[in-house]
């Protein structure tokens, strides 16, 4: 089935996922959420030689949150219908968060509400210096509930208390300060900065990256005592893997490992 609200392009080991509703600033509706969720599921099942995904938005804005026509329907939803709707959106964010390869956010224009949620599930985020961010739900009398597990993991409780409770919009520099964004690029250099991160990913072991991503999830929130057997088991398992053996030998022999592009 052809996608209507997203586009995808494969360039060697990199997949480009683009929100493609520029006329409504790439805002979400039910169909866009379903398309992204199905895309992520297909990718997990047949990732093949995929090494990274770059997530961006068509037109002048990354993602402005919820579509106005979708919101107008929500006003009439029952609590049960709202629960079903919110669960579907939560599943989309979880599907993106659980991708086995790095998800790199390419953010320009604005990332508001659910758009800031998308930024929160990206492993690496590059933002154009003029980009604007906001967890703006309280301005509408609602809350950033669905995105909260991912946003809190990114920015922590202190920043969330300020930004969730005020709905204030903030700059790319502030987003970097609180950990929502990792790199801020001048106008015209956004793609070059994304390419820099892609080079780092493509010279690292793909299985090692996937294991490192899983390790973060496994260790996050545990005490050092609880995490020690998990971490020790993870590195012991990696050291005997074919990829790690190749990587360590390549380092000792002062050559590139077989996976390096």
N, C-alpha and C positions, 0 to 999 in steps of 0.2 A: 504494500500500500504506500503510495507516494505521500510524503509529508507536505503539509500546507503551511505550517508555522515555524518550522526549522529547516535549515539546510545543512548538509554534511558534505565534506570533501576530504578525500584521503590523499595525502602526499607522502608516499613511502611509508615510514613507520609512524607518521603523525596524522591524527584525525582532527579536522576542524569542524566544530559544532557551532553553528551561528543561529541565534534567535532571529527570526525573519518576519517581524511584524513592525517595520519601521514607521508605518502610518499611525501606530498607537504606541510608539516608543518601546516596542518589544514587550509590552505588558502581557501578563499571563491571562489565559482563559482555560477552560476545562480541556479543550482540544490540544492546546500547546503543552499542557502538563502531561497529557496522555502520550503525545508524540515523544517528548523527552524521556519519559519513563520507559517506553517501549524501546527507544533507541539504546538507552543504557543497558537494558536487559539483553538485547541482541549483542551488544558489544561484549558483555561479560561472557556470553556463551561461545562467541567465536572471535576472540581478540586476535588470535593468530600472532603475527609479528608486530602488532601494535605496541608502540613504546610511550606515547603521550597523546593527550587530547588538549586542544586549545579551544576554550569557550569564549565567544564574543557575541556582539550584537550588531545587526545591520542598521545603517542610518546613523543619526547623530547621538543616539543614546544606547547604553548597554541594556538596561532594563528598568522600567519605571514602576514595577510592581504589578498590581492587579488591574485588569482591564475594566473600564468603566461599565461596559454593558454586562460583564460578568458580575460586578458589584451590584448593579441594579437588580439582578436576579436573586442575589444573596439576601437582599432585604426581605424577600418573600419566603425564604427557605424556613422550614421547620428546624428544630434542634437536630433531629435525626438526619435531615438532608445536609445540614451544616457539618455534622460529624463525618458523614460520608465524603463530602467535598474536602474537608481538611485532611482526612486520612489519605486521600488520593494525592494531595499536594505533599504531604509528609513523605509518602512513598517515593515521590519524584526526587526530593532532596536526598533521601537515604540512598537511592539508586546511584545518584551522582557521587555521593560521599564514598560509596563502596566500590567505585571503579578500581580495578587492580593496577592501573597505570596512573601517573601523575596527571591531574586535571589543572591546567594552567588558565587562569582567568585573564582575559584581555579587556580591561575596563576603560570605557571612555564616556563622556557625557554625564550620565547619572546612574546610580544603582540605589534604588529606593525600595523600602518595604521588602517584598519578595526578591527584588533584585539584589538587595544587600544580603539576603539569604543565600542566593546563588554564589556571591562572593565568599560567603562563609564556608561553603563546601569545597571550594577550590583549594588544592594543596599549595599552589603558588599563585600569587596575584600581582599582576603588573597593572598600574593605573596611570592614565594620562594625568598630568599635574593639575589640570583644570576640572577633573572629575569631581562630582559631588555625591556624597553618600548619606543615607539616613534610614534609621529604623523608625519609620514615620507613622506606624499604625495607630498610636494613641491620638494623633491628630484627627482620626476618624472615629475615635471612641472604641477602637478595637485594640488588640494586643499582638505582638510578634510571637505568637505561641508556637506555630509550626516550625519556624526557623530557629527558635530559642536553643535547642540542644546544640546546633551547629555554631550559632553565633556566640554562645557562652563559651564553648570550647576554644573559639578563636580569640575573643576579646576579654574574657574574664568577667567576674561579677561587678567589679568596680566601674569599669567603662559601661557595662550593660545598665547599671543603675542610673547613670547619667543619661545615656542615649535612648534606652527603652522608655524611660519615664518622661522624657521631654519631647521625643520625636524630632529633635533638632537636626538639621542638616549640617554635615561637616565635610571638611576638605580632604583631599587625597593625602596631604601631609599628616593630618590628624588620624586618618585611617591607618597610615603606616605606623604612627606612634603607638597605636593600641593593638597592632598585630593583625588587623583585618587585611591590610595590604602589605606586600613585601618589598615592592620597588615602585618608585614614582618616576615616570619618564616625562621629559619635556615634549611639547607638541612636535609631532613628526618623528619621534623616536620610539613610539610605543611598540611597533613591530620589531624593531631592532633589539629592544630589550627582551621581548618574548623569545626572539631567536637565540639570544644569549643563554637563556634558561634551557631552551631546547637542546642546545649544544652540550650543556652539562648533563642533561638527562641521557642523551644518546651516547655519551662516553662512559656511562655507568651501567653496571650489570642490571638487566631488566628484571631478573628474578630477585636480585638483591633489593631493588627498589620496591617491588611488590611486597617482599618480606618486611622491609623497613616500614612501609605504610601499615601493614598489619600489626607490626610491633607497637606502633604508636597507639593504636586502638586497644591492644591487649594490656599495655602498661599504664595508660592514662588513668589517673584517679586512684591508683593503688599505692600503698606504702612501699618503701624500698624493700622491706622484708617480704612483702607479698610478691613484688615484681621480680625479685632475684631469681627464683627458679624458672620463671617464664623467660626472662632475658637470657639466662645461662643456657637453657634448652634451645632457644632460638639461634644463638650464635654457634652452639655446638652442631646443630643441624645444618646451618649454612656453611660452615667450614668444610664439611665433607661433601658438599654438593659439587657437581661438575663445574658449574659456573664459578664458584669461589675458588676451586682448585685452579682453573684457568686464569682467573684474575690475579691470584697470588703468584703464580708462576710467571705471568707476564710482567708483573712488577719486579720480581727478582731478576728476570732476564732482560729488563729494560726495553720492553716492546709493548705495543698496544695489544690489549686483549681482543679476542675474536669478535666480540660484540660491538666494539667501538666503531662508530661511523666516521 
